[in-house]
Every structure is written in structure tokens, then in C-alpha cells.
Amino acid sequence: MYESFYKLREKPFTLLPDPGFLFLSNKHRMALTLLEYGLMNQAGFTVISGDIGTGKTTLIRHLLDHMDREHTVGLISNTHRSFGELLQWILLAFNLEYANLGKVEMYRRFIDFIIDEYAHNRRVVLIVDEAQNMAADTLEELRMLSNVNADKDQALQVILVGQRELRDTLRRPDLVQFAQRISVDYHLESLSAEETVGYIRHRLEVAGGNPHLFEEDACRAVYRYSNGVPRLINLLCDTALVYGYAEQREQIDSTLVTDVAREKQQGGIFPTFHPAGPAAAPASGIRAEAAPPIPPQSTPLPNPDVTKKKGLA
């Protein structure tokens, strides 16, 4: 829809994790460096945490795209107890048969698989996304699986990626042995105002458009209303492009971004950031930062229906 109007090859602000759009802020570069360091130095357990929408899954997708043949990788993205046994998900992640097998048989099959890969000079890497959903006893089960490692080589490496709650679980007294095996860990924060400007321009450029399509003040308005969370930045920017297209605007300014934020907040779903008092703690692990008051609406916004938009991501 708006892609041809703004001369874009594709939508620059999709909500799907796309490693092709990865913006390496200082924080994301550090997280990626530590992930690569953990792989190269055979870290038994690596933990990457971050608040919702900070780009953890995009980092993992980028890492997967650049893995070499020395690693055999399995990815688990469903970690809730209701999805079944951990060992079933592990075998499924590596395309191993698990149907009609008991727990002991599944364990034996996975250990045999690890040993066989190691014999062929390949290390097995298990990546668990959304790992904050894992219970303490499930994490302990993972630790026991890592006992297959012997001598100086790590035949099995585990990367846990999850929200802040994952770190809280790993601090439990009954997981001390697990915590002691974590060689690399990093908590990914949201973007700063300057990084948000760079992020928006980077994604526009990757999509083949004008990196300055959003004016500087518009980028900073996006930061104020998103608090630098990449997923929320994408949501605001994508909607701003829809309204910009409806009004045939050649550039997106801060007034339009404010209008979009107003519409989103009035719906009651988009998060609103309020000023934090001296003793106030940020809610939900997100840095609280004051967004400017939203002025009264003076002119009606364009009806998105008239743009005939096709399923915004």
C-alpha cells in the first residue's frame, strides 16, 4: 500500500523478527558478541535476557543465519508446561524420533545423538527461546542433560533467551548449581533516543527508502512514546506511514506521530509511559520516561479504512 508511495521495496517496520533488518545498537552488538563468544569458547550455558520487544528473537535469528557447519542447532520456542515433556521438544528440535518412547528411552536417544555428533567433530547447540516460561525443575532437567560434557570439550551447549523473569528464576536457591554453570549472560535494554533515530533510519534504508523519511523530531517523538522498545517503535512507525500515505505527506513529522500515539493510547492497549517520581520504580521492568502530554485533537485523523490497508504486521 504505502510502499510504492514512499518508494520502499518492502515494509520497513514489520513486527516479525527479521534478521535482515537487525540494527546493531551498542547493546545489541554486545549481546551478539557475547553469543558468538559463548559459541566459540564452548560455554556450557549462555543466558540472554531482555524486556518484551527488545529484539532478542531477532538476534537469535541472525545468529542462526551465521552458524557454521561445526554446530548442529536445535531451536525450541514453546516452553510452557502445557506443551509437554522437555525431552520431547528437544528431540523434535533436532528432528529425532520420540513417538511412543518413555522418558529413559528419550534421554538415551538424545545422549547417543550428542555423542555421535561429537564423534563427527560437531557440537550440539540447543537454543531455548521464551525460556522465562520454564519451571525450575525443567531448568534442572536441562542441567542434568549437560552432564554429558566431559574433559575440556562441550559436546552440548545451551543458549537460554527470555524475559527478565528468567533471571529471577535463575537466582532461586535451588538453582545454584545451574547458575554456576552459566558462562555468559547479558541483559538487553531498550534503545536510547539517539539509537532510536538510528534504528528508524536504518530500517528505512534497508527497505530501500529515504532514511530521512521521518523527520528528526518525529523520530524523537517515536522514542518518547515507545520508550525505545523496538517492537513499539515498529508499531508506531508502521501506523504513521499508513496515515502519512492517507494524507499524501512526503515526510512524517512529530505532529503525525503524536496523533498516531493518541489513537493507540485511546484504544487502551498501547502502553503509556508516565513520569516516575524519585522513589518510583519502573513498571514491568521497562524504564519509565515521561512522554509529553497529548494535545487535544483539533482535526480529524484520516480513516484508516479509506486506505484499504492490507493486514498490518
Backbone hydrogen bonds, N-H to C=O, Kabsch-Sander energy under -0.5 kcal/mol:
donor,donor_aa,acceptor,acceptor_aa,energy
5,F,1,M,-0.6
6,Y,2,Y,-2.3
7,K,4,S,-0.8
8,L,3,E,-3.4
9,R,207,A,-3.4
10,E,207,A,-0.8
14,T,11,K,-0.6
18,D,16,L,-0.7
21,F,18,D,-2.0
22,L,19,P,-1.4
24,L,22,L,-0.6
25,S,23,F,-1.6
29,R,25,S,-3.0
30,M,26,N,-1.9
31,A,27,K,-2.3
32,L,28,H,-2.5
33,T,29,R,-2.5
34,L,30,M,-2.4
35,L,31,A,-2.1
36,E,32,L,-2.6
37,Y,33,T,-2.6
38,G,34,L,-2.7
39,L,35,L,-1.8
40,M,36,E,-2.6
41,N,37,Y,-2.5
42,Q,39,L,-1.2
43,A,38,G,-3.0
45,F,181,R,-0.9
46,T,158,V,-2.3
47,V,184,V,-2.9
48,I,160,L,-2.8
49,S,186,Y,-2.6
50,G,162,G,-1.3
51,D,188,L,-0.8
54,T,51,D,-1.5
59,L,55,G,-1.7
60,I,56,K,-2.0
61,R,57,T,-2.6
62,H,58,T,-2.2
63,L,59,L,-2.5
64,L,60,I,-2.6
65,D,61,R,-1.8
66,H,62,H,-0.8
66,H,63,L,-1.0
67,M,64,L,-1.1
71,H,68,D,-1.4
72,T,123,R,-2.7
73,V,71,H,-0.6
74,G,125,V,-2.5
76,I,127,I,-2.9
79,T,77,S,-0.6
83,F,80,H,-2.1
84,G,81,R,-2.0
89,W,85,E,-1.6
90,I,86,L,-2.3
91,L,87,L,-2.5
92,L,88,Q,-2.3
93,A,89,W,-2.3
94,F,90,I,-1.2
95,N,92,L,-1.6
96,L,91,L,-3.3
101,L,98,Y,-1.7
106,M,102,G,-2.5
107,Y,103,K,-2.4
108,R,104,V,-2.4
109,R,105,E,-2.3
110,F,106,M,-2.2
111,I,107,Y,-2.4
112,D,108,R,-2.4
113,F,109,R,-2.0
114,I,110,F,-2.4
115,I,111,I,-2.5
116,D,112,D,-2.4
117,E,113,F,-2.4
118,Y,114,I,-2.5
119,A,115,I,-2.0
120,H,116,D,-0.9
120,H,117,E,-0.7
121,N,118,Y,-1.8
122,R,117,E,-2.5
123,R,70,E,-3.1
124,V,155,A,-2.4
125,V,72,T,-2.9
126,L,124,V,-0.5
126,L,157,Q,-3.1
127,I,74,G,-3.1
127,I,125,V,-0.6
128,V,126,L,-0.5
128,V,159,I,-3.1
129,D,76,I,-3.2
129,D,127,I,-0.6
131,A,161,V,-3.0
133,N,130,E,-1.6
134,M,131,A,-1.7
139,L,135,A,-2.1
140,E,136,A,-2.2
141,E,137,D,-1.5
142,L,138,T,-1.8
143,R,139,L,-2.1
144,M,140,E,-2.1
145,L,141,E,-1.7
146,S,142,L,-1.5
147,N,144,M,-1.4
148,V,145,L,-1.5
149,N,146,S,-1.9
150,A,153,D,-0.8
153,D,150,A,-0.9
155,A,153,D,-0.8
157,Q,124,V,-2.8
158,V,44,G,-2.7
159,I,126,L,-2.8
160,L,46,T,-3.3
160,L,158,V,-0.5
161,V,128,V,-2.8
162,G,48,I,-1.9
166,L,163,Q,-2.2
167,R,163,Q,-0.6
167,R,164,R,-0.9
168,D,164,R,-1.3
169,T,165,E,-2.3
170,L,166,L,-2.2
171,R,167,R,-0.9
171,R,168,D,-0.6
172,R,169,T,-1.7
175,L,172,R,-2.0
176,V,173,P,-1.2
179,A,175,L,-2.8
180,Q,176,V,-2.1
181,R,178,F,-1.7
182,I,179,A,-1.4
183,S,45,F,-1.9
183,S,181,R,-0.8
184,V,45,F,-1.4
186,Y,47,V,-2.0
188,L,49,S,-3.7
188,L,186,Y,-0.6
189,E,187,H,-0.6
191,L,228,G,-2.9
196,T,192,S,-2.2
197,V,193,A,-1.8
198,G,194,E,-2.1
199,Y,195,E,-2.8
200,I,196,T,-2.4
201,R,197,V,-2.1
202,H,198,G,-2.5
203,R,199,Y,-2.3
204,L,200,I,-2.0
205,E,201,R,-2.2
206,V,202,H,-2.5
207,A,203,R,-1.8
208,G,205,E,-1.6
209,G,204,L,-2.8
213,L,210,N,-1.9
215,E,213,L,-0.6
215,E,252,I,-2.6
219,C,215,E,-2.3
220,R,216,E,-2.0
221,A,217,D,-1.9
222,V,218,A,-2.2
223,Y,219,C,-2.0
224,R,220,R,-2.1
225,Y,221,A,-2.0
226,S,222,V,-1.7
227,N,223,Y,-2.4
228,G,223,Y,-0.5
229,V,226,S,-1.3
231,R,53,G,-1.9
232,L,229,V,-0.7
233,I,229,V,-2.4
234,N,230,P,-2.6
235,L,231,R,-1.9
236,L,232,L,-2.5
237,C,233,I,-2.8
238,D,234,N,-2.6
239,T,235,L,-1.9
240,A,236,L,-2.4
241,L,237,C,-2.0
242,V,238,D,-1.5
243,Y,239,T,-2.3
244,G,240,A,-2.7
245,Y,241,L,-2.4
246,A,242,V,-2.1
247,E,243,Y,-1.9
248,Q,245,Y,-1.0
249,R,244,G,-2.9
252,I,213,L,-2.5
253,D,251,Q,-0.6
257,V,253,D,-1.7
258,T,254,S,-2.4
259,D,255,T,-2.1
260,V,256,L,-2.4
261,A,257,V,-2.7
262,R,258,T,-2.4
263,E,259,D,-2.2
264,K,260,V,-2.4
265,Q,261,A,-2.7
266,Q,262,R,-2.4
267,G,263,E,-1.0
268,G,265,Q,-1.4
269,I,264,K,-0.8
270,F,264,K,-1.0
274,H,272,T,-0.5
280,A,277,G,-1.0
285,G,282,P,-0.8
286,I,283,A,-2.1
291,A,273,F,-1.0
306,V,303,N,-1.6
307,T,304,P,-1.1
308,K,305,D,-1.5
309,K,304,P,-0.8
311,G,309,K,-0.8
